[in-house]
Amino acid sequence: NCTFSVMKKIALIILLLLSNFIFSQSKSEIGKYLESSNMEDLVKHFGESLELSILNKSGVYNIVQAKVLLTNFFTAYPPEKYFVKHLGGNPSKKYYEIGKLLSSKGNFRTYFLYDIVKGEVQIIELRIEITD
C-alpha cells in the first residue's frame, strides 16, 4: 500500500514536470524572438491588432504600426538576453508570460498576454517597461 502511494506521487511529479516542460516550450518561442529581435517571426503571432505599450507609447496598433514601434525599440535597445520570470493561464482563460529583457542600454520587464488560436500562439497584448 505504501509502495503504491509512493508510485502515485512519483507519477504525479513526472506528469507535472512534463506538463510544465510542454507548457513552457510553447511560450519560449516568443521570448526567443524578443531576445533576438526577430521581428519577422514575432509579428506572425500578432492578431489583426495588438495592444502595445513600449516605454511611454501605448495604444492599440495594427501589425504594421506595431512592427515599426518594436523595430525602433530594438534599434535603440538591442536585446542581449531574455529570461522568463513567470508563466500563467489556462485553456479557459488567456495565457501570459512575464519576463526580463536585458540590453546593454537598460533592462526591461516584459509582459505578454496571448491565446492559442488554431494551435498557434496569438499575442493580444505586449508591454515593455524599463526596470532596474
N, C-alpha and C positions, 0 to 999 in steps of 0.2 A: 504494500500500500504506500509506504514511504517512497519507494523507488518510482512508482507511477507518478506521485506528486512532484518529485524532482524532475522527471522526464517532461511533465507538462510545463513546468517552469522554464526548463531549457528550451523547449519547443516555442514557448511564448516569446522568450528573449530573442531567439533566432528570427522568428516572424517579425517582431518589432524592428530589429536591426535591418532585416531585408527590406521591409516596407519603408523604413527611413532612407535607406540607400536608394531605392527606386524613386521615392518621393523627391529626394534632393537632386537626383540625376536629372529629373525633368525640369528643374528650375535652374540648374547650374549653367545652362546654355546662355541665359540672359546675362548672368554675371560674367561669363567669358566674353560676351560681346561688349559689355561695358569696359572690361579690363583692356581689351584690345582695340577699343573704339571702332569696332566693326559695324559701321552704320548699315551696310547692305543687308546683313543678316538680322540686325536689330529691328529695322523697320519692317521686316517680313512678319514680325509679331505684333504690329500695330493694327488696330481696327481702322475704321474709316476716320475716326477722330480719337484723340488721346488727350487726357487731362495731364498737362505737363507743368512742372514747377522746377525751374533751374535758377538757383540763387535768387535774384529779385524779379524774375519774369515768371508769370503764372497765368495759365488760361487753358482753354480747350483749343487744340490745334489739329489741322489735318496732317496727313503724313508728310507732305512737302514742307510745311511750316515747322513741324516737329523735327524733321531731319536737319533743317538749316540751324535751328536753335541748338540741337545736340552737337552738330558738327562744329559750331562756333565754340561751344563749351569745351569739347575735346581738343580743339586747337589751342585754346587759352590754357587749358589744364590737362596736358597729356597724361592719361592714366598709366600707372605703373603696376598696380596690384588691386585685386578686388577680393574681399572676404565676406562670406555670408555670416551674418550675426544671428538671424532668426528667421525661421520659416513657419508659416501657419496657413490655416484654412482647411477646407474640405470640399468634397463634390457638391454639397448642398449650398455652400456659400462660395465666395470668391477666395482665391489664394493670395498670399502676399509673401514678400521677401524683403527683409531689411538687411542692408549690407554696409560695408565701408569701402570706399574707393580712394585709393592713395595716389597722390600725384606729387611731383617734386615742387609744385607751386601751391599745394594745400591738400588737406584731407576732407573727404565729403561723406556724409551719411546718405545712403540711397534707400529708396523705398519704392517698390512697385507692386501694384495690385493687378491681378490678372485672372483670367478664366481659361478653361480648357474648351476650345471650340473645334469640333470635328477632329479631336485628337491632337490639336496644336495649341500651344500657349499663345493667348492673345492678351497683350498688355492693355489695361484700361487706364491706368494712372502711373506716372513715373515722376518721382521727386528726387532732386539732388540738392542737398543743403550743405553748407560749409560747417565743419566741425573742428574740434581740436586736433 
